[in-house]
Every structure is written in C-alpha cells, then in structure tokens.
Amino acid sequence: MKEFGTACIQKDDISGQLELVFEYHTKIKIYNKNGFSAANIIIPTYKGANYEELITELKASTFNFIDGNFAETVMDRKAVLKKTDRNTSS
C-alpha cells in the first residue's frame, strides 16, 4: 500500500473563515480475492461544538490489466457507506 497526502489552509469564499483542506491518496494492490478486505477504507471525522470535519469529495477506482491494457472502473457512489451514529459511551 502507498499513502500520501497534502494539507493547506484556505479561506472559504462564502463564510470568509479559514479552512484546513487535506487531500489523502492511497494505492492498494490486491492480487486475489483474499485481499478484497484491504480495499475497505475507514475515514474517521470529528464533530465538536465549534467545528466539524467534512468529506466533500470522494473518488475511487479499480484498475484491471486486461488484454495488455489497464481498464479503469469508477466506484459507484452507492458503494460508500456513511456511519453517522457513533457510540460515545465508554
């Protein structure tokens, strides 16, 4: 697996507030069906009294080597599961 990301601070055009923008990229090589679970990614976010982390763009693709060429299949949006209720009890 390869992971990398970039972060920057920018000003929101509408609210005028500063935002931290983080772009995260990962590349996972799966060789057979036993590796499918490695493609399940969990992105934790924080929601507090003063701010909330949001995921505004999510893109994912699979690439298969077919007849000497790479074929891209874009992830269907229905494949994204959002868990909004978190268990906060200890």
N, C-alpha and C positions, 0 to 999 in steps of 0.2 A: 504494500500500500504506500502511496505517496501522498503527502498532505502539504499544503502551503496556503498562506492567506496574506491579505494586506488589510491595513486599517488606516482610516483617515478621519479627520474631523471636518465637517462641512456645515454650512448654515442652511437651515431649511428655508426655502423661498417663501412659504406661506406664513409660518409662525415666527420666523426670524431667530429661532432657537438653534443652538449648536447641537449637532448630532454626531455620534460616533458611528461610522459605517465600516463594517467588517465584511470582507469578501473571503470566503473559505472555499477551497477547491480540494478535491480528493480524487485519486485514481486508484481503483481496486481491480486487480487481475483475478478473475475466477476461472479456474481450469476445468472444473466439473461440478456436478450437482451438489457435491458435498460442501462447496464453498459458497452456495447461494446466501447463507445467513450473513456472510460478511458484507453483503450489499444493503443490509438493514441499518440505516443510519439514524441515530437519535440526536436531535439538536435541542439541547436544553435552553430555555429562555427564562428571563427574570421579570417578575412583575412586582413592583413595590409601590409605596404610597406616592412617590414623586415621579417615577418614570417606569416605562415598560419596554422591554426588548421585543422587537417585531421582526418577523421574517417576511420580507416584501417580495423577493424573487427567489424562486427555487427551480432549478433546471437540472435534469438528469437524463443521461442517455446510456444505452448499451451499444457496444461495438462488437460485431462478429466478423471473423475473417471467412469470407465466402467467395469461392472461385477466384482466389488471388487478390481480392479487394476487401476493404473494410466497409461493412454496411452498418449505418447508424440507425438505431431505433430510439426515438424520443420517448421518455417516460410519460405515460398517461397521467394527467392530474388526479384521476381517481385513485391512483396508487399511493397518494400521500395521505397518511393518517394523522389527524391532529388530536392530541390529548389535551384538553383544556382543564379538566378537573384533576388537581393534584392532591395527593394525600399529604397533608401538612402535619398530621399528628405524629408524635414520637413513639 
